[in-house]
Structures are given as structure tokens and as C-alpha cells.
Amino acid sequence: MNFVAVKMLTGDRSKYVGLIFAISVASMLMAYQASIFAGIMWRTTSQMQDVWHAEIWVMDPCLRFLD
């Protein structure tokens, strides 16, 4: 059964190369989006990280956004 699956996958060389290319581009884009998200989160919290020596934070209870 595995032999038939491998034979069908590699039977058409252009489809095989296209499939490998598409999978590699998709995985690269997923990694890129994760790094963009991490960068945005780091920049969002940088204002609070700059004030690490504050002993107490006073904010309005209805505050939606920290910045």
C-alpha cells in the first residue's frame, strides 16, 4: 500500500515539485506570522517593561487599553 502511495506521489515530477514547494512556502509563512505576532506583543508590553521599578500601578477600573 505504501509503495502505491509513493509511486502516485512521485509519478508526476512537476506535481511533486509543486507540492514540496507549496508545503515549504506555507510552513515559512506560518513561522513568519508567528514572529510578527511575537514582535507586536513585545512592542505592546514595552511601555510596562520600561517601568519595572514601580511599586504600585494605579489605573481606572474601566480602562480598556493599557497605553
GIFENBEL-V983142 format. One record per residue. RES is the residue in three letters. PSI is psi as a letter, one per 40 degrees, with the letter a starting at -180 (NA if undefined). OMEGA is omega in degrees with one decimal (999 if undefined). Layout:
res=RES psi=PSI omega=OMEGA
res=RES psi=PSI omega=OMEGA
This chain:
res=MET psi=d omega=178.7
res=ASN psi=d omega=179.0
res=PHE psi=d omega=178.9
res=VAL psi=d omega=179.9
res=ALA psi=d omega=178.8
res=VAL psi=d omega=179.8
res=LYS psi=d omega=177.8
res=MET psi=d omega=-178.8
res=LEU psi=d omega=-176.3
res=THR psi=e omega=-178.9
res=GLY psi=d omega=178.8
res=ASP psi=h omega=-173.2
res=ARG psi=d omega=-178.1
res=SER psi=d omega=177.1
res=LYS psi=d omega=179.6
res=TYR psi=d omega=179.3
res=VAL psi=d omega=177.9
res=GLY psi=d omega=178.7
res=LEU psi=d omega=178.5
res=ILE psi=d omega=178.1
res=PHE psi=d omega=-179.0
res=ALA psi=d omega=179.0
res=ILE psi=d omega=-179.9
res=SER psi=d omega=177.9
res=VAL psi=d omega=179.5
res=ALA psi=d omega=179.3
res=SER psi=d omega=176.5
res=MET psi=d omega=179.0
res=LEU psi=d omega=177.2
res=MET psi=d omega=177.9
res=ALA psi=d omega=179.8
res=TYR psi=d omega=179.3
res=GLN psi=d omega=177.0
res=ALA psi=d omega=178.5
res=SER psi=d omega=175.7
res=ILE psi=d omega=178.6
res=PHE psi=d omega=179.7
res=ALA psi=d omega=178.0
res=GLY psi=d omega=178.8
res=ILE psi=d omega=178.3
res=MET psi=d omega=178.7
res=TRP psi=d omega=179.2
res=ARG psi=d omega=-179.8
res=THR psi=d omega=-177.0
res=THR psi=e omega=-175.8
res=SER psi=d omega=179.0
res=GLN psi=d omega=178.4
res=MET psi=d omega=179.5
res=GLN psi=d omega=178.4
res=ASP psi=d omega=-178.2
res=VAL psi=g omega=-176.9
res=TRP psi=e omega=-175.5
res=HIS psi=e omega=178.9
res=ALA psi=h omega=-178.7
res=GLU psi=d omega=-178.4
res=ILE psi=i omega=177.2
res=TRP psi=h omega=179.1
res=VAL psi=h omega=-179.0
res=MET psi=i omega=175.7
res=ASP psi=h omega=-179.6
res=PRO psi=d omega=-179.0
res=CYS psi=e omega=-177.1
res=LEU psi=h omega=179.9
res=ARG psi=d omega=-176.2
res=PHE psi=h omega=-175.6
res=LEU psi=d omega=-178.6
res=ASP psi=NA omega=999
